[in-house]
Amino acid sequence: MKPSDIERMITIAYATRRPVFLWGPPGCGKSSIVKKVAKKVLKIEMIDLRAIHFDPVDLRGLPKIVGDVVKWIVPSFLPTGGFGILFLDELNAAPPMVQAALYQLILDRRLGDYVLPDGWMIVAAGNRETDRAVTQRMSSALANRFAMHLNVDVDFGEWKDWAFENGVDPDIIAFFSWRPELLFTFDPQRNDKAFSTPRSIEFLSDLIKAGLDPRKDFDPMAGCVGNGVATEVMGFYRIKDSLVDLNEAIENPEKVKLPIDNMAACFAFCGALARKATKKNMASIVKLASRLRGDFGVLLIKDAIKVNKGLAETEAYIEWATANQNVLG
């Protein structure tokens, strides 16, 4: 299922307070989906617990003698009020005894004397056994305690929207717009230590913004997204450097020579130009878009709007959008 579909299902499940389990390979964005639902969709709290870090006694808390009765002190990491999602990440990587300790919490919303507040639901996540990640077999008893088991897929279109919203380097977005099949290169049959996933791509973007040079620093880049993807990213940046000067293109939108014969160059050009679009030069951006072949003009304008939503208020964009209603989805 696409991330947006997963978000909708978690939102529906929250209305019933029934628990949900998310399955997916490493780096596909399971925790990001849950965080987005909590913070942006439902606007509630989220507590992120890594089940693999706990022992069974950690979950129940410490005993305290009150008169002739032993009471259990609730662990500080469990909610006591309000509204939120209790996220149990890497649940199926936890030892069987920890999984068993969570049976009652997941189904009955209790853990000994502790009761999960009415405003909270449980979402858990884990890698599949076929992903060669650290996993323990999930018992049928635990699996059946979840109202839904959902498989998370990587979707390029939704990743691209997320990348713009979360400040991923625009040149990296442009590269994966050109080569979307490289967005997720994890192969459980290989023993690669580094591979491309939405998570490792975000790492790469952060490193580039911090000073890593994608034109020269091959080994560190390969150590982030793998040799093959790093090689292509390096080539893409070199193509980008050979493009026409963007300021010249904006100043002379009807006369400048455009890179229309090389797809990689077109993607690089559109990505770089979208980042330079402003309300003042939007008319020139639209003229350049009209000269690009195929869907590249649409790509340029859509990406410019994603970088700067205020451009949708310009007269140039409104005229372009009116003339291109058939391609605006």
Backbone torsions as a table, in degrees:
resi	resn	phi	psi	omega
1	MET	NA	145.1	177.1
2	LYS	-69.6	154.4	179.0
3	PRO	-52.9	-39.8	-179.2
4	SER	-64.4	-35.3	177.6
5	ASP	-69.0	-39.1	177.1
6	ILE	-62.7	-43.2	178.8
7	GLU	-58.3	-42.4	-179.5
8	ARG	-65.3	-40.3	-179.5
9	MET	-67.8	-38.6	177.4
10	ILE	-65.5	-39.7	178.3
11	THR	-61.6	-42.7	177.4
12	ILE	-64.2	-44.0	-179.4
13	ALA	-64.0	-33.4	179.7
14	TYR	-61.6	-35.5	179.3
15	ALA	-62.2	-26.1	179.3
16	THR	-100.8	-11.2	-175.6
17	ARG	63.2	23.1	178.0
18	ARG	-84.9	144.6	-177.0
19	PRO	-76.8	149.7	-177.7
20	VAL	-130.3	143.0	175.5
21	PHE	-117.2	131.4	178.4
22	LEU	-106.1	126.8	177.2
23	TRP	-109.4	140.5	176.4
24	GLY	179.0	160.6	-179.4
25	PRO	-70.7	167.8	180.0
26	PRO	-59.2	137.9	172.1
27	GLY	78.2	9.1	-175.7
28	CYS	-83.1	-8.4	174.0
29	GLY	103.7	23.6	-177.8
30	LYS	-60.1	-50.1	-178.2
31	SER	-66.9	-33.2	178.1
32	SER	-64.5	-37.6	178.6
33	ILE	-62.5	-47.8	-178.5
34	VAL	-63.5	-42.0	179.3
35	LYS	-61.7	-41.5	-180.0
36	LYS	-64.9	-43.2	179.5
37	VAL	-60.3	-45.5	-177.6
38	ALA	-66.8	-51.5	-170.2
39	LYS	-80.8	-38.7	-172.3
40	LYS	-106.6	-32.7	-177.4
41	VAL	-88.5	-57.8	-178.1
42	LEU	-88.5	-19.8	-179.5
43	LYS	56.6	53.2	179.4
44	ILE	-129.7	176.2	179.9
45	GLU	-74.5	164.0	171.6
46	MET	-142.4	129.2	173.7
47	ILE	-111.6	121.4	-176.2
48	ASP	-102.9	111.2	179.0
49	LEU	-114.6	134.1	175.1
50	ARG	-94.6	104.9	-173.6
51	ALA	-58.9	-29.2	-176.5
52	ILE	-66.3	-18.1	-177.2
53	HIS	-85.7	-6.8	-172.1
54	PHE	-104.0	153.5	165.5
55	ASP	-103.2	159.4	179.4
56	PRO	-54.4	-37.7	-178.5
57	VAL	-69.1	-25.0	178.2
58	ASP	-63.5	-34.7	-174.7
59	LEU	-74.6	-37.6	-178.3
60	ARG	-78.7	-25.8	-178.1
61	GLY	94.6	-173.3	-177.4
62	LEU	-99.0	145.9	178.9
63	PRO	-77.0	149.4	177.3
64	LYS	-141.0	128.0	-178.7
65	ILE	-83.9	122.2	177.5
66	VAL	-120.8	100.5	-173.8
67	GLY	66.7	-122.3	178.2
68	ASP	-100.3	12.8	-174.4
69	VAL	-120.7	142.1	174.6
70	VAL	-94.1	120.2	175.2
71	LYS	-104.8	156.9	179.4
72	TRP	-110.7	125.8	179.7
73	ILE	-77.7	123.9	-176.7
74	VAL	-66.3	130.4	176.6
75	PRO	-58.9	144.0	-175.7
76	SER	-65.0	-20.3	-177.0
77	PHE	-82.3	-5.3	177.8
78	LEU	-94.9	137.2	-177.0
79	PRO	-69.5	149.6	178.7
80	THR	-120.9	0.2	179.2
81	GLY	-177.3	179.0	178.0
82	GLY	80.3	-155.9	-176.0
83	PHE	-132.8	140.1	179.7
84	GLY	176.7	-176.4	176.2
85	ILE	-117.9	124.9	173.7
86	LEU	-92.7	109.2	-173.4
87	PHE	-100.0	115.8	179.3
88	LEU	-101.2	89.3	-177.0
89	ASP	-81.1	151.9	178.6
90	GLU	55.7	36.1	-176.1
91	LEU	-61.0	-42.7	-177.1
92	ASN	-80.6	3.3	171.2
93	ALA	-93.5	-12.0	-179.5
94	ALA	-73.5	151.7	177.3
95	PRO	-57.8	150.9	-178.9
96	PRO	-52.4	-36.1	-178.9
97	MET	-66.4	-33.9	177.0
98	VAL	-71.0	-43.3	176.8
99	GLN	-58.0	-43.9	-179.6
100	ALA	-63.9	-35.9	-180.0
101	ALA	-65.0	-21.8	-177.5
102	LEU	-93.2	-5.0	-179.3
103	TYR	-50.1	-52.6	-174.3
104	GLN	-67.1	-39.2	-179.4
105	LEU	-64.2	-42.3	-175.7
106	ILE	-69.1	-43.9	-176.5
107	LEU	-89.2	-49.8	-173.1
108	ASP	-96.6	-4.1	178.4
109	ARG	63.0	29.7	178.5
110	ARG	-133.5	156.9	173.9
111	LEU	-147.2	92.3	-172.6
112	GLY	65.1	-123.8	178.5
113	ASP	-80.1	-13.8	-176.6
114	TYR	-78.3	139.8	176.5
115	VAL	-125.0	127.0	177.1
116	LEU	-66.8	128.4	-178.5
117	PRO	-57.6	152.5	-176.1
118	ASP	-59.5	-27.3	-176.5
119	GLY	-82.8	5.0	-175.3
120	TRP	-114.8	148.3	171.3
121	MET	-126.8	165.0	179.5
122	ILE	-111.2	129.4	169.8
123	VAL	-122.7	131.8	177.5
124	ALA	-120.2	161.9	-179.0
125	ALA	-150.9	158.1	177.0
126	GLY	-171.8	163.8	175.0
127	ASN	-79.7	158.2	177.1
128	ARG	-80.7	154.7	178.9
129	GLU	-61.6	-29.5	-179.4
130	THR	-74.6	-8.5	-178.5
131	ASP	-84.0	-1.4	-179.0
132	ARG	59.6	26.2	174.4
133	ALA	-89.4	175.2	177.4
134	VAL	-74.3	109.8	-179.9
135	THR	-139.3	154.4	170.4
136	GLN	-115.3	148.6	179.1
137	ARG	-62.8	129.4	177.5
138	MET	-85.5	125.1	-179.1
139	SER	-66.9	153.6	177.3
140	SER	-62.5	-31.2	179.1
141	ALA	-63.5	-41.6	178.8
142	LEU	-73.5	-44.0	-179.1
143	ALA	-57.1	-39.2	-176.0
144	ASN	-75.0	-8.8	178.0
145	ARG	-81.1	-9.6	177.4
146	PHE	-94.5	136.3	-179.3
147	ALA	-68.8	-33.1	-179.3
148	MET	-142.9	141.7	168.8
149	HIS	-113.7	119.3	-174.5
150	LEU	-120.7	135.2	178.7
151	ASN	-97.1	125.2	-176.7
152	VAL	-91.0	124.5	175.4
153	ASP	-107.9	157.1	175.6
154	VAL	-91.8	124.2	-179.9
155	ASP	-118.1	122.8	-174.2
156	PHE	-62.7	-46.5	-177.3
157	GLY	-58.3	-43.5	-179.9
158	GLU	-72.2	-35.2	175.8
159	TRP	-62.4	-41.0	-177.7
160	LYS	-62.6	-43.8	177.4
161	ASP	-61.2	-43.2	179.0
162	TRP	-62.6	-41.4	-177.4
163	ALA	-62.5	-42.8	177.5
164	PHE	-63.9	-42.9	-177.5
165	GLU	-66.4	-27.5	-173.8
166	ASN	-109.0	16.3	170.1
167	GLY	75.0	25.3	174.6
168	VAL	-65.3	141.5	-177.1
169	ASP	-51.4	124.8	-176.7
170	PRO	-57.3	-32.5	178.1
171	ASP	-68.4	-34.1	175.5
172	ILE	-67.1	-40.7	176.6
173	ILE	-61.9	-42.5	179.3
174	ALA	-62.5	-40.3	178.8
175	PHE	-60.6	-47.9	-177.7
176	PHE	-75.1	-17.5	169.6
177	SER	-67.2	-34.6	176.8
178	TRP	-74.9	-42.2	-177.2
179	ARG	-123.2	65.3	-176.8
180	PRO	-61.8	-23.3	179.7
181	GLU	-67.8	-13.8	179.0
182	LEU	-93.2	2.3	-179.3
183	LEU	-62.3	-32.6	-178.1
184	PHE	-139.6	104.8	-175.9
185	THR	-113.0	12.3	179.7
186	PHE	-62.2	128.8	178.2
187	ASP	-130.4	110.5	-177.6
188	PRO	-64.1	-13.7	179.2
189	GLN	-83.1	-12.0	179.4
190	ARG	-103.8	164.3	-178.5
191	ASN	-110.7	31.9	-179.1
192	ASP	-66.4	138.3	175.9
193	LYS	-86.5	-26.7	180.0
194	ALA	-125.6	136.5	179.2
195	PHE	-157.3	165.8	-175.0
196	SER	-86.4	125.3	172.7
197	THR	-143.6	164.2	174.8
198	PRO	-52.7	-35.0	180.0
199	ARG	-70.2	-47.5	-178.0
200	SER	-70.4	-28.1	176.5
201	ILE	-68.1	-38.3	175.5
202	GLU	-63.7	-39.8	175.4
203	PHE	-58.6	-46.5	-178.8
204	LEU	-60.5	-43.8	178.6
205	SER	-59.4	-45.0	179.4
206	ASP	-61.7	-40.7	180.0
207	LEU	-65.5	-40.1	178.7
208	ILE	-64.3	-44.1	179.4
209	LYS	-66.1	-25.0	179.6
210	ALA	-86.8	-7.7	176.4
211	GLY	132.0	-9.2	176.4
212	LEU	-63.7	133.0	-178.0
213	ASP	-98.3	108.6	-177.7
214	PRO	-69.6	-6.4	177.0
215	ARG	-87.2	-21.9	-174.4
216	LYS	-127.0	-33.7	-171.7
217	ASP	-86.3	67.0	-175.2
218	PHE	-66.0	-49.4	-174.2
219	ASP	-59.9	-46.9	176.7
220	PRO	-62.4	-37.2	179.8
221	MET	-67.6	-41.7	176.9
222	ALA	-64.3	-32.2	177.8
223	GLY	-71.6	-8.6	179.2
224	CYS	-102.2	-46.8	-174.3
225	VAL	-123.2	4.8	178.9
226	GLY	96.0	157.9	-174.9
227	ASN	-61.6	-47.7	-175.2
228	GLY	-62.4	-49.3	-179.0
229	VAL	-66.2	-40.1	179.4
230	ALA	-60.7	-40.4	178.7
231	THR	-60.7	-43.6	-178.0
232	GLU	-72.3	-36.0	176.8
233	VAL	-63.0	-43.0	179.3
234	MET	-61.3	-44.3	178.0
235	GLY	-63.1	-37.6	-179.9
236	PHE	-63.7	-43.4	179.9
237	TYR	-65.8	-34.7	178.0
238	ARG	-68.7	-36.2	174.1
239	ILE	-62.9	-44.3	-179.8
240	LYS	-58.2	-39.8	-178.5
241	ASP	-67.3	-22.3	-178.2
242	SER	-88.9	-0.2	-176.3
243	LEU	-71.7	164.3	174.8
244	VAL	-59.9	149.4	178.0
245	ASP	-60.0	126.6	-174.9
246	LEU	-66.7	-36.0	178.1
247	ASN	-63.7	-38.9	177.5
248	GLU	-64.7	-40.4	179.1
249	ALA	-62.3	-40.6	-179.3
250	ILE	-70.2	-35.9	-179.4
251	GLU	-74.6	-30.4	-178.7
252	ASN	-129.0	63.3	-172.2
253	PRO	-63.4	-24.1	-176.2
254	GLU	-93.6	-12.6	-174.7
255	LYS	-117.6	-24.8	-175.6
256	VAL	-62.8	145.4	178.5
257	LYS	-78.2	126.7	-176.2
258	LEU	-102.5	151.2	179.7
259	PRO	-81.7	73.6	-172.7
260	ILE	-94.6	-5.5	-175.9
261	ASP	-102.8	0.3	-178.0
262	ASN	-130.9	116.6	-175.2
263	MET	-62.1	-43.2	179.9
264	ALA	-61.0	-41.7	178.9
265	ALA	-64.6	-37.5	178.6
266	CYS	-64.4	-44.1	178.5
267	PHE	-64.1	-42.6	179.4
268	ALA	-63.8	-42.0	-179.9
269	PHE	-63.1	-47.2	-178.9
270	CYS	-64.1	-42.5	179.9
271	GLY	-63.1	-44.7	-179.0
272	ALA	-68.7	-39.2	-178.4
273	LEU	-70.2	-37.6	179.0
274	ALA	-58.9	-35.5	-179.0
275	ARG	-69.9	-24.9	-177.4
276	LYS	-94.3	-2.8	-177.3
277	ALA	-68.2	135.5	176.4
278	THR	-135.7	170.2	176.8
279	LYS	-62.3	-32.0	-177.8
280	LYS	-70.9	-37.6	-176.5
281	ASN	-105.5	11.2	-175.0
282	MET	-61.1	-33.0	178.7
283	ALA	-62.5	-38.8	177.3
284	SER	-68.6	-38.4	178.2
285	ILE	-60.9	-42.7	179.2
286	VAL	-63.7	-40.6	178.4
287	LYS	-63.3	-41.3	177.6
288	LEU	-64.3	-40.0	179.3
289	ALA	-61.2	-38.0	-178.1
290	SER	-67.7	-18.8	-178.7
291	ARG	-93.8	-10.8	-179.1
292	LEU	-80.7	148.7	-176.7
293	ARG	-79.4	154.5	171.9
294	GLY	56.5	-133.3	-176.4
295	ASP	-89.9	4.4	-175.7
296	PHE	-67.6	-32.9	176.8
297	GLY	-62.9	-42.5	177.9
298	VAL	-65.0	-42.7	178.4
299	LEU	-58.2	-45.1	-178.8
300	LEU	-59.9	-48.9	-176.9
301	ILE	-67.5	-44.3	-180.0
302	LYS	-61.8	-41.7	179.9
303	ASP	-68.4	-36.3	178.0
304	ALA	-62.0	-40.5	179.2
305	ILE	-67.8	-35.3	178.5
306	LYS	-68.4	-35.6	178.3
307	VAL	-71.0	-39.5	-176.8
308	ASN	-139.5	95.0	-176.1
309	LYS	-61.8	-23.8	179.6
310	GLY	-64.9	-18.1	179.6
311	LEU	-66.6	-20.3	179.2
312	ALA	-67.4	-13.8	179.6
313	GLU	-90.0	-7.1	-177.1
314	THR	-76.4	151.5	179.0
315	GLU	-62.9	-38.0	-179.2
316	ALA	-61.9	-43.7	179.8
317	TYR	-67.5	-43.6	-178.4
318	ILE	-59.6	-42.4	178.0
319	GLU	-64.6	-42.1	179.3
320	TRP	-64.7	-44.7	-178.5
321	ALA	-63.6	-38.1	178.8
322	THR	-64.4	-39.2	-179.4
323	ALA	-78.4	-14.9	-175.5
324	ASN	-124.9	35.1	-177.8
325	GLN	-59.4	-30.3	-177.0
326	ASN	-69.1	-17.4	-178.4
327	VAL	-109.7	1.6	179.3
328	LEU	-93.4	107.0	-179.5
329	GLY	-102.9	NA	NA
